């Protein structure tokens, strides 16, 4: 499948063959980190949007945000960008913020969105006051700078871009 053509199994909603759920597969260091079902909201051939409940076990407290049962993630993946952006809301619909994974461009085929996590992350709080670059130590320890310098450079550029967007007003325009 080309990078800019939609997966034919994800036809527009007015077409009967549409698949309204798919698996999101997050890969890290060559291994599946997590796999979960998500509702397909949109796939325009480049940008895929899905919604899923918090798929982790129990509560994950990062100090700056807690992900917990009942939270809902609206996740944005691109076939041509080195990141994904996840809008996080609590069970009542209140926005917590955006969690961004720096990752290789997503591969969307056969009812799956596969995204390879490159360790770098960014958090932006709902009010925009907190923007945090995360896991730069993990990225350095991953060895990507040596094993795949092109990917490492793309990852750092993606993190810089997301931080700029987060500080200049947020992700709304990016996610439209």
C-alpha positions in Angstrom: 0.0 0.0 0.0 1.3 3.4 -0.8 1.9 5.9 2.0 -0.9 8.2 0.8 -3.7 5.7 0.0 -6.3 4.7 2.5 -6.5 1.1 3.5 -9.4 -0.2 1.3 -10.9 -2.0 4.2 -11.5 1.4 5.8 -14.0 2.8 3.3 -16.1 5.9 4.1 -19.0 5.4 6.5 -21.6 5.3 3.7 -19.9 2.2 2.2 -21.1 -1.2 3.7 -17.6 -2.8 3.8 -16.3 -0.3 6.3 -14.5 -1.8 9.3 -15.3 0.4 12.3 -12.8 -1.2 14.7 -9.2 -2.1 14.3 -6.2 -3.1 16.4 -3.6 -0.6 17.5 -0.2 -2.3 17.8 2.5 -0.3 19.6 6.0 -1.8 19.0 9.1 -0.9 20.9 12.6 -2.3 20.3 11.2 -4.8 17.8 8.6 -6.3 20.3 4.9 -5.6 20.7 4.5 -3.3 23.7 0.7 -3.3 23.7 -2.2 -4.2 21.4 -5.7 -3.0 21.9 -9.0 -2.5 20.0 -10.0 1.0 18.9 -12.9 2.6 17.1 -11.9 4.0 13.7 -13.1 7.6 13.4 -11.3 8.6 10.2 -8.8 7.5 7.7 -8.1 10.0 4.9 -5.2 8.0 3.5 -2.5 9.9 5.5 -4.0 10.7 8.8 -5.8 8.0 10.8 -7.9 8.8 13.9 -9.1 6.2 16.4 -10.7 6.3 19.9 -10.1 3.8 22.6 -10.5 3.5 26.4 -7.3 3.4 28.5 -5.8 0.1 27.7 -3.3 -0.2 30.5 -3.6 -2.2 33.7 -5.0 -0.1 36.5 -3.7 3.4 37.1 -0.5 4.8 35.6 0.6 7.9 37.5 3.3 9.9 35.8 3.3 12.7 38.4 2.1 15.2 35.9 -1.0 13.2 34.8 -2.7 9.9 35.8 -4.1 7.6 33.1 -6.8 5.4 34.7 -9.7 3.2 33.8 -12.5 5.3 32.3 -10.1 7.6 30.4 -10.7 7.9 26.7 -7.9 8.4 24.2 -8.5 9.9 20.8 -5.4 8.9 18.9 -4.0 10.5 15.7 -1.5 8.5 13.6 0.1 9.6 10.3 1.6 7.6 7.5 4.1 10.4 6.7 5.0 11.9 10.1 7.3 10.7 12.9 4.8 11.0 15.7 1.4 10.2 17.0 -0.7 12.5 19.2 -3.2 11.2 21.8 -5.9 13.5 23.2 -6.7 12.2 26.7 -10.0 12.8 28.5 -11.3 11.5 31.7 -14.5 9.3 31.8 -16.6 12.5 32.2 -15.1 14.0 29.0 -12.9 16.5 30.8 -9.7 17.1 28.8 -6.5 16.1 30.7 -4.1 16.9 27.9 -2.2 15.5 25.0 0.4 12.7 25.1 2.6 12.5 22.1 4.8 9.5 21.1 7.7 10.1 18.7 7.5 7.1 16.4 8.1 6.0 12.9 5.3 6.8 10.5 2.4 4.4 11.1 1.7 1.4 8.9 -2.1 0.9 8.5 -3.0 -2.4 6.8 -5.2 -5.4 7.4 -7.3 -3.9 10.2 -4.2 -2.7 12.2 -2.4 0.5 13.0 1.2 -0.5 13.7 3.4 2.2 15.2 7.0 1.8 16.3 7.8 3.9 19.4 11.2 5.6 19.4 11.2 6.4 23.1 10.9 10.1 23.0 7.6 11.6 24.2 5.9 15.0 24.8 3.1 16.0 27.2 1.0 19.1 27.0 -1.5 19.8 29.8 -5.1 20.8 28.9 -4.4 24.4 30.0 -1.2 24.6 28.0 0.9 25.6 31.0 2.8 22.4 31.1 4.8 21.1 28.2 7.3 18.4 29.0 9.9 16.6 26.9 10.0 13.0 28.2 12.3 10.0 28.1 15.3 11.6 26.4 17.5 9.4 28.6 15.7 6.2 27.2 16.2 7.5 23.7 19.9 8.1 24.2 20.2 4.6 25.7 18.3 3.0 22.8 21.3 3.2 20.6 19.3 4.6 17.7 21.7 7.4 17.1 24.3 4.7 16.1 22.1 2.0 14.5 19.8 4.3 12.5 21.1 7.9 12.5 18.5 9.0 9.9 15.6 7.8 12.1 17.3 9.4 15.2 17.5 12.7 13.4 13.8 12.4 12.3 12.8 11.6 15.8 14.6 14.6 17.3 13.1 16.9 14.6 9.6 15.5 15.3 10.0 16.2 19.1 11.2 19.7 18.4 8.2 20.3 16.0 5.7 19.0 18.5 7.1 21.1 21.3 6.9 24.2 19.1 3.3 23.5 18.2 2.5 22.8 21.9 4.0 26.0 23.1 2.5 28.1 20.3 -1.1 27.3 21.0 -1.7 23.6 21.0 -2.7 20.7 18.8 -6.2 21.6 17.6 -5.1 22.8 14.1 -2.7 19.9 13.7 -5.4 17.3 14.5 -8.2 18.8 12.3 
